[in-house]
Amino acid sequence: MKNHWRRDACLVLCGVLLWLLRDAQAVRAAAARALTLCAGTVIPSLFPFLVISSLLIALGFGEWLAPHFAGLMTPLFRLPGQASGPLLLGLVGGYPIGAQSAAELYQQGLLTRDEAERLLTFCNNSNPVFLISVLGSGMFGSVRAGVWLWLIHLLSALLTGFLFRGSKAAARRGAARPVSCRAVSLPAAVVSSVRSAANGMLSVCAFVTLFYVLVSPLAERSGLLPTALVGLVELFSLTPLLTPDTFGFVLAAACAGWGGLSVLCQTAAVLDGTGLRLVPCVWGKLLQALLSAALALILSGYVLD
């Protein structure tokens, strides 16, 4: 029974390989578009944030924030104050910076496994530049629509964290843990952060390219279902397919909350070897997608008016 899924997976992969060979020219063109997208949008919007976020964590940003944000993080999410670092960085920097920052705090012993996995349910979020500029201004022709998409994204993330918060006992243990900033070499921290960001960026671009190619046949089809399926798999591929109406607005909000299979693979790559599970992140993104869709549906008449 255990080998059945391997056999089925191999059969599916053989089918994909045959498709790649049969439509080699179209595949090359899709891969070239994906690499252009990475060079023109993904890397410029993410790489600086990856470097700075890693550097902030290395220099003790979460520990510095802990006493200032413990009054919010503990009652709202039952997490210690240092968990505010990955949350803020994830909301500003985009996927997968929040997950990477949470994993780094866990590896440094500043969060327990339970705290880090609960933090993963809501700290890994979309870049506001993508929501406001690419989706809002580019697809809906309105910066205002993009700002509302980001506000919906922000609120749905916070609601997700509130719904996944832990027990009061866990919150008291996290709040009671002593916090102290670490003294590290600035040059060493910079070198380590740049290397970590470069590796993370390579992983992100690889997954974006792979899933961009895989969804290219769906992207060429018209209709609501193919468009929704593209959004479920890869967020960047969805942008040229959106329509500036209620359906497009709700779908954009939901897919931004979900992130796509590409983002989940990026997150899995970040968590690999840390001991943290991907499952809490998956459940968190599913709930955030549902909350985002509901909020977008409620606000669409006002935002698109």
ZATOR-132976 format. One record per residue (C-alpha): residue number from 1; z, x, y; residue in three letters. Coordinates in steps of 0.25 Angstrom, whole numbers, always signed. Layout:
// ZATOR-132976
{k: NUM&w: Z&u: X&v: Y&r: ALA}
...
//
This chain:
// ZATOR-132976
{k: 1&w: +0&u: +0&v: +0&r: MET}
{k: 2&w: +3&u: +11&v: +9&r: LYS}
{k: 3&w: -10&u: +18&v: +8&r: ASN}
{k: 4&w: -18&u: +5&v: +11&r: HIS}
{k: 5&w: -17&u: +6&v: +26&r: TRP}
{k: 6&w: -22&u: +21&v: +24&r: ARG}
{k: 7&w: -34&u: +16&v: +17&r: ARG}
{k: 8&w: -37&u: +5&v: +27&r: ASP}
{k: 9&w: -35&u: +14&v: +38&r: ALA}
{k: 10&w: -44&u: +24&v: +32&r: CYS}
{k: 11&w: -55&u: +13&v: +30&r: LEU}
{k: 12&w: -54&u: +9&v: +44&r: VAL}
{k: 13&w: -55&u: +23&v: +49&r: LEU}
{k: 14&w: -67&u: +25&v: +41&r: CYS}
{k: 15&w: -73&u: +13&v: +47&r: GLY}
{k: 16&w: -70&u: +19&v: +61&r: VAL}
{k: 17&w: -76&u: +32&v: +57&r: LEU}
{k: 18&w: -89&u: +26&v: +53&r: LEU}
{k: 19&w: -89&u: +18&v: +66&r: TRP}
{k: 20&w: -87&u: +31&v: +74&r: LEU}
{k: 21&w: -98&u: +38&v: +66&r: LEU}
{k: 22&w: -108&u: +26&v: +68&r: ARG}
{k: 23&w: -105&u: +24&v: +83&r: ASP}
{k: 24&w: -103&u: +39&v: +86&r: ALA}
{k: 25&w: -110&u: +38&v: +99&r: GLN}
{k: 26&w: -102&u: +26&v: +104&r: ALA}
{k: 27&w: -90&u: +32&v: +99&r: VAL}
{k: 28&w: -93&u: +45&v: +107&r: ARG}
{k: 29&w: -96&u: +37&v: +119&r: ALA}
{k: 30&w: -82&u: +29&v: +118&r: ALA}
{k: 31&w: -75&u: +42&v: +116&r: ALA}
{k: 32&w: -82&u: +49&v: +128&r: ALA}
{k: 33&w: -77&u: +36&v: +136&r: ARG}
{k: 34&w: -63&u: +38&v: +131&r: ALA}
{k: 35&w: -62&u: +52&v: +135&r: LEU}
{k: 36&w: -68&u: +50&v: +148&r: THR}
{k: 37&w: -57&u: +39&v: +150&r: LEU}
{k: 38&w: -47&u: +49&v: +146&r: CYS}
{k: 39&w: -52&u: +60&v: +155&r: ALA}
{k: 40&w: -53&u: +50&v: +167&r: GLY}
{k: 41&w: -41&u: +41&v: +165&r: THR}
{k: 42&w: -32&u: +43&v: +154&r: VAL}
{k: 43&w: -29&u: +58&v: +156&r: ILE}
{k: 44&w: -28&u: +57&v: +172&r: PRO}
{k: 45&w: -19&u: +45&v: +171&r: SER}
{k: 46&w: -10&u: +50&v: +160&r: LEU}
{k: 47&w: -9&u: +65&v: +159&r: PHE}
{k: 48&w: -1&u: +68&v: +172&r: PRO}
{k: 49&w: +9&u: +57&v: +168&r: PHE}
{k: 50&w: +10&u: +63&v: +154&r: LEU}
{k: 51&w: +13&u: +77&v: +160&r: VAL}
{k: 52&w: +23&u: +72&v: +171&r: ILE}
{k: 53&w: +30&u: +62&v: +161&r: SER}
{k: 54&w: +32&u: +73&v: +151&r: SER}
{k: 55&w: +37&u: +82&v: +162&r: LEU}
{k: 56&w: +47&u: +72&v: +167&r: LEU}
{k: 57&w: +53&u: +69&v: +153&r: ILE}
{k: 58&w: +54&u: +84&v: +151&r: ALA}
{k: 59&w: +61&u: +86&v: +164&r: LEU}
{k: 60&w: +71&u: +75&v: +161&r: GLY}
{k: 61&w: +65&u: +63&v: +169&r: PHE}
{k: 62&w: +71&u: +53&v: +159&r: GLY}
{k: 63&w: +85&u: +59&v: +160&r: GLU}
{k: 64&w: +84&u: +60&v: +175&r: TRP}
{k: 65&w: +80&u: +45&v: +175&r: LEU}
{k: 66&w: +91&u: +41&v: +165&r: ALA}
{k: 67&w: +103&u: +38&v: +175&r: PRO}
{k: 68&w: +94&u: +31&v: +185&r: HIS}
{k: 69&w: +87&u: +22&v: +175&r: PHE}
{k: 70&w: +98&u: +19&v: +165&r: ALA}
{k: 71&w: +102&u: +7&v: +173&r: GLY}
{k: 72&w: +89&u: +1&v: +170&r: LEU}
{k: 73&w: +84&u: +7&v: +157&r: MET}
{k: 74&w: +98&u: +4&v: +149&r: THR}
{k: 75&w: +99&u: -11&v: +153&r: PRO}
{k: 76&w: +85&u: -15&v: +153&r: LEU}
{k: 77&w: +80&u: -7&v: +141&r: PHE}
{k: 78&w: +93&u: -1&v: +135&r: ARG}
{k: 79&w: +87&u: +13&v: +136&r: LEU}
{k: 80&w: +94&u: +25&v: +143&r: PRO}
{k: 81&w: +89&u: +29&v: +157&r: GLY}
{k: 82&w: +80&u: +41&v: +152&r: GLN}
{k: 83&w: +71&u: +30&v: +145&r: ALA}
{k: 84&w: +66&u: +27&v: +159&r: SER}
{k: 85&w: +58&u: +40&v: +160&r: GLY}
{k: 86&w: +48&u: +36&v: +149&r: PRO}
{k: 87&w: +48&u: +22&v: +154&r: LEU}
{k: 88&w: +44&u: +26&v: +169&r: LEU}
{k: 89&w: +34&u: +37&v: +164&r: LEU}
{k: 90&w: +28&u: +27&v: +154&r: GLY}
{k: 91&w: +26&u: +17&v: +165&r: LEU}
{k: 92&w: +20&u: +27&v: +175&r: VAL}
{k: 93&w: +12&u: +36&v: +166&r: GLY}
{k: 94&w: +6&u: +27&v: +155&r: GLY}
{k: 95&w: +4&u: +28&v: +140&r: TYR}
{k: 96&w: +10&u: +36&v: +133&r: PRO}
{k: 97&w: +19&u: +43&v: +143&r: ILE}
{k: 98&w: +31&u: +33&v: +141&r: GLY}
{k: 99&w: +31&u: +35&v: +126&r: ALA}
{k: 100&w: +30&u: +50&v: +127&r: GLN}
{k: 101&w: +41&u: +51&v: +137&r: SER}
{k: 102&w: +50&u: +42&v: +128&r: ALA}
{k: 103&w: +47&u: +51&v: +116&r: ALA}
{k: 104&w: +51&u: +63&v: +124&r: GLU}
{k: 105&w: +64&u: +57&v: +128&r: LEU}
{k: 106&w: +67&u: +54&v: +114&r: TYR}
{k: 107&w: +63&u: +68&v: +109&r: GLN}
{k: 108&w: +72&u: +74&v: +120&r: GLN}
{k: 109&w: +84&u: +65&v: +114&r: GLY}
{k: 110&w: +85&u: +57&v: +127&r: LEU}
{k: 111&w: +82&u: +44&v: +120&r: LEU}
{k: 112&w: +85&u: +39&v: +106&r: THR}
{k: 113&w: +74&u: +35&v: +97&r: ARG}
{k: 114&w: +78&u: +20&v: +99&r: ASP}
{k: 115&w: +78&u: +22&v: +114&r: GLU}
{k: 116&w: +65&u: +29&v: +114&r: ALA}
{k: 117&w: +58&u: +19&v: +105&r: GLU}
{k: 118&w: +63&u: +7&v: +113&r: ARG}
{k: 119&w: +58&u: +15&v: +126&r: LEU}
{k: 120&w: +44&u: +16&v: +119&r: LEU}
{k: 121&w: +42&u: +1&v: +119&r: THR}
{k: 122&w: +40&u: +1&v: +134&r: PHE}
{k: 123&w: +39&u: +14&v: +140&r: CYS}
{k: 124&w: +25&u: +17&v: +136&r: ASN}
{k: 125&w: +16&u: +11&v: +146&r: ASN}
{k: 126&w: +2&u: +11&v: +153&r: SER}
{k: 127&w: -1&u: +19&v: +165&r: ASN}
{k: 128&w: +0&u: +11&v: +178&r: PRO}
{k: 129&w: -12&u: +19&v: +183&r: VAL}
{k: 130&w: -20&u: +13&v: +172&r: PHE}
{k: 131&w: -15&u: -1&v: +174&r: LEU}
{k: 132&w: -17&u: -1&v: +189&r: ILE}
{k: 133&w: -29&u: +7&v: +191&r: SER}
{k: 134&w: -37&u: +5&v: +178&r: VAL}
{k: 135&w: -34&u: -9&v: +174&r: LEU}
{k: 136&w: -30&u: -15&v: +188&r: GLY}
{k: 137&w: -40&u: -9&v: +197&r: SER}
{k: 138&w: -51&u: -5&v: +187&r: GLY}
{k: 139&w: -51&u: -18&v: +178&r: MET}
{k: 140&w: -45&u: -29&v: +187&r: PHE}
{k: 141&w: -50&u: -23&v: +200&r: GLY}
{k: 142&w: -36&u: -24&v: +206&r: SER}
{k: 143&w: -24&u: -14&v: +207&r: VAL}
{k: 144&w: -15&u: -26&v: +208&r: ARG}
{k: 145&w: -19&u: -30&v: +194&r: ALA}
{k: 146&w: -16&u: -16&v: +189&r: GLY}
{k: 147&w: -2&u: -16&v: +196&r: VAL}
{k: 148&w: +1&u: -29&v: +189&r: TRP}
{k: 149&w: -4&u: -24&v: +176&r: LEU}
{k: 150&w: +6&u: -12&v: +178&r: TRP}
{k: 151&w: +17&u: -21&v: +182&r: LEU}
{k: 152&w: +15&u: -30&v: +170&r: ILE}
{k: 153&w: +14&u: -17&v: +161&r: HIS}
{k: 154&w: +27&u: -12&v: +167&r: LEU}
{k: 155&w: +35&u: -25&v: +166&r: LEU}
{k: 156&w: +30&u: -27&v: +151&r: SER}
{k: 157&w: +35&u: -13&v: +148&r: ALA}
{k: 158&w: +49&u: -16&v: +154&r: LEU}
{k: 159&w: +50&u: -29&v: +147&r: LEU}
{k: 160&w: +46&u: -23&v: +134&r: THR}
{k: 161&w: +57&u: -12&v: +136&r: GLY}
{k: 162&w: +67&u: -23&v: +139&r: PHE}
{k: 163&w: +63&u: -31&v: +126&r: LEU}
{k: 164&w: +64&u: -19&v: +117&r: PHE}
{k: 165&w: +77&u: -14&v: +123&r: ARG}
{k: 166&w: +88&u: -9&v: +113&r: GLY}
{k: 167&w: +102&u: -13&v: +111&r: SER}
{k: 168&w: +113&u: -11&v: +121&r: LYS}
{k: 169&w: +120&u: -1&v: +112&r: ALA}
{k: 170&w: +108&u: +8&v: +112&r: ALA}
{k: 171&w: +107&u: +6&v: +127&r: ALA}
{k: 172&w: +122&u: +11&v: +129&r: ARG}
{k: 173&w: +119&u: +23&v: +120&r: ARG}
{k: 174&w: +107&u: +27&v: +128&r: GLY}
{k: 175&w: +114&u: +25&v: +141&r: ALA}
{k: 176&w: +126&u: +33&v: +137&r: ALA}
{k: 177&w: +118&u: +45&v: +132&r: ARG}
{k: 178&w: +119&u: +57&v: +142&r: PRO}
{k: 179&w: +107&u: +61&v: +151&r: VAL}
{k: 180&w: +105&u: +75&v: +156&r: SER}
{k: 181&w: +92&u: +81&v: +162&r: CYS}
{k: 182&w: +86&u: +93&v: +154&r: ARG}
{k: 183&w: +83&u: +106&v: +161&r: ALA}
{k: 184&w: +69&u: +110&v: +156&r: VAL}
{k: 185&w: +59&u: +121&v: +161&r: SER}
{k: 186&w: +49&u: +114&v: +171&r: LEU}
{k: 187&w: +37&u: +123&v: +166&r: PRO}
{k: 188&w: +40&u: +120&v: +152&r: ALA}
{k: 189&w: +41&u: +105&v: +154&r: ALA}
{k: 190&w: +28&u: +105&v: +162&r: VAL}
{k: 191&w: +21&u: +113&v: +151&r: VAL}
{k: 192&w: +27&u: +104&v: +140&r: SER}
{k: 193&w: +23&u: +91&v: +148&r: SER}
{k: 194&w: +9&u: +95&v: +150&r: VAL}
{k: 195&w: +7&u: +99&v: +136&r: ARG}
{k: 196&w: +13&u: +86&v: +131&r: SER}
{k: 197&w: +5&u: +78&v: +141&r: ALA}
{k: 198&w: -8&u: +85&v: +137&r: ALA}
{k: 199&w: -5&u: +82&v: +122&r: ASN}
{k: 200&w: -2&u: +67&v: +125&r: GLY}
{k: 201&w: -15&u: +66&v: +134&r: MET}
{k: 202&w: -23&u: +71&v: +122&r: LEU}
{k: 203&w: -17&u: +61&v: +113&r: SER}
{k: 204&w: -19&u: +50&v: +123&r: VAL}
{k: 205&w: -34&u: +53&v: +126&r: CYS}
{k: 206&w: -36&u: +54&v: +111&r: ALA}
{k: 207&w: -31&u: +40&v: +108&r: PHE}
{k: 208&w: -38&u: +34&v: +120&r: VAL}
{k: 209&w: -51&u: +40&v: +115&r: THR}
{k: 210&w: -49&u: +36&v: +101&r: LEU}
{k: 211&w: -45&u: +22&v: +104&r: PHE}
{k: 212&w: -56&u: +20&v: +115&r: TYR}
{k: 213&w: -66&u: +24&v: +105&r: VAL}
{k: 214&w: -61&u: +14&v: +94&r: LEU}
{k: 215&w: -60&u: +2&v: +103&r: VAL}
{k: 216&w: -74&u: +5&v: +109&r: SER}
{k: 217&w: -81&u: -5&v: +100&r: PRO}
{k: 218&w: -71&u: -16&v: +104&r: LEU}
{k: 219&w: -73&u: -12&v: +119&r: ALA}
{k: 220&w: -88&u: -15&v: +118&r: GLU}
{k: 221&w: -85&u: -29&v: +114&r: ARG}
{k: 222&w: -83&u: -41&v: +123&r: SER}
{k: 223&w: -72&u: -51&v: +122&r: GLY}
{k: 224&w: -57&u: -53&v: +123&r: LEU}
{k: 225&w: -53&u: -48&v: +109&r: LEU}
{k: 226&w: -60&u: -35&v: +109&r: PRO}
{k: 227&w: -55&u: -32&v: +123&r: THR}
{k: 228&w: -41&u: -35&v: +119&r: ALA}
{k: 229&w: -42&u: -26&v: +106&r: LEU}
{k: 230&w: -47&u: -14&v: +115&r: VAL}
{k: 231&w: -35&u: -16&v: +123&r: GLY}
{k: 232&w: -26&u: -16&v: +111&r: LEU}
{k: 233&w: -32&u: -3&v: +107&r: VAL}
{k: 234&w: -35&u: +6&v: +119&r: GLU}
{k: 235&w: -31&u: +2&v: +133&r: LEU}
{k: 236&w: -41&u: +11&v: +141&r: PHE}
{k: 237&w: -52&u: +4&v: +133&r: SER}
{k: 238&w: -48&u: -9&v: +138&r: LEU}
{k: 239&w: -50&u: -7&v: +153&r: THR}
{k: 240&w: -65&u: -9&v: +154&r: PRO}
{k: 241&w: -64&u: -22&v: +145&r: LEU}
{k: 242&w: -54&u: -29&v: +154&r: LEU}
{k: 243&w: -58&u: -41&v: +162&r: THR}
{k: 244&w: -51&u: -44&v: +176&r: PRO}
{k: 245&w: -45&u: -57&v: +171&r: ASP}
{k: 246&w: -33&u: -63&v: +165&r: THR}
{k: 247&w: -36&u: -58&v: +151&r: PHE}
{k: 248&w: -40&u: -44&v: +156&r: GLY}
{k: 249&w: -27&u: -43&v: +164&r: PHE}
{k: 250&w: -18&u: -48&v: +152&r: VAL}
{k: 251&w: -25&u: -39&v: +142&r: LEU}
{k: 252&w: -24&u: -27&v: +151&r: ALA}
{k: 253&w: -9&u: -29&v: +153&r: ALA}
{k: 254&w: -7&u: -32&v: +138&r: ALA}
{k: 255&w: -15&u: -20&v: +134&r: CYS}
{k: 256&w: -8&u: -11&v: +144&r: ALA}
{k: 257&w: +5&u: -15&v: +138&r: GLY}
{k: 258&w: +0&u: -12&v: +124&r: TRP}
{k: 259&w: -7&u: +1&v: +127&r: GLY}
{k: 260&w: -16&u: +0&v: +115&r: GLY}
{k: 261&w: -16&u: +7&v: +102&r: LEU}
{k: 262&w: -21&u: +20&v: +109&r: SER}
{k: 263&w: -8&u: +20&v: +117&r: VAL}
{k: 264&w: +0&u: +18&v: +105&r: LEU}
{k: 265&w: -6&u: +30&v: +98&r: CYS}
{k: 266&w: -4&u: +38&v: +110&r: GLN}
{k: 267&w: +11&u: +34&v: +109&r: THR}
{k: 268&w: +11&u: +37&v: +95&r: ALA}
{k: 269&w: +6&u: +51&v: +98&r: ALA}
{k: 270&w: +17&u: +53&v: +108&r: VAL}
{k: 271&w: +28&u: +48&v: +99&r: LEU}
{k: 272&w: +23&u: +56&v: +87&r: ASP}
{k: 273&w: +34&u: +66&v: +82&r: GLY}
{k: 274&w: +45&u: +60&v: +91&r: THR}
{k: 275&w: +51&u: +51&v: +81&r: GLY}
{k: 276&w: +48&u: +38&v: +89&r: LEU}
{k: 277&w: +41&u: +26&v: +83&r: ARG}
{k: 278&w: +29&u: +20&v: +89&r: LEU}
{k: 279&w: +33&u: +6&v: +85&r: VAL}
{k: 280&w: +42&u: +3&v: +96&r: PRO}
{k: 281&w: +31&u: +6&v: +106&r: CYS}
{k: 282&w: +21&u: -3&v: +99&r: VAL}
{k: 283&w: +30&u: -15&v: +100&r: TRP}
{k: 284&w: +33&u: -12&v: +114&r: GLY}
{k: 285&w: +19&u: -11&v: +118&r: LYS}
{k: 286&w: +16&u: -24&v: +110&r: LEU}
{k: 287&w: +27&u: -31&v: +118&r: LEU}
{k: 288&w: +22&u: -25&v: +131&r: GLN}
{k: 289&w: +8&u: -30&v: +129&r: ALA}
{k: 290&w: +13&u: -44&v: +127&r: LEU}
{k: 291&w: +22&u: -44&v: +139&r: LEU}
{k: 292&w: +11&u: -38&v: +147&r: SER}
{k: 293&w: +1&u: -48&v: +143&r: ALA}
{k: 294&w: +11&u: -59&v: +146&r: ALA}
{k: 295&w: +14&u: -54&v: +160&r: LEU}
{k: 296&w: -1&u: -52&v: +163&r: ALA}
{k: 297&w: -4&u: -66&v: +159&r: LEU}
{k: 298&w: +6&u: -71&v: +168&r: ILE}
{k: 299&w: +2&u: -63&v: +180&r: LEU}
{k: 300&w: -13&u: -62&v: +178&r: SER}
{k: 301&w: -15&u: -75&v: +187&r: GLY}
{k: 302&w: -8&u: -68&v: +198&r: TYR}
{k: 303&w: -13&u: -54&v: +196&r: VAL}
{k: 304&w: -28&u: -57&v: +195&r: LEU}
{k: 305&w: -28&u: -68&v: +205&r: ASP}
//
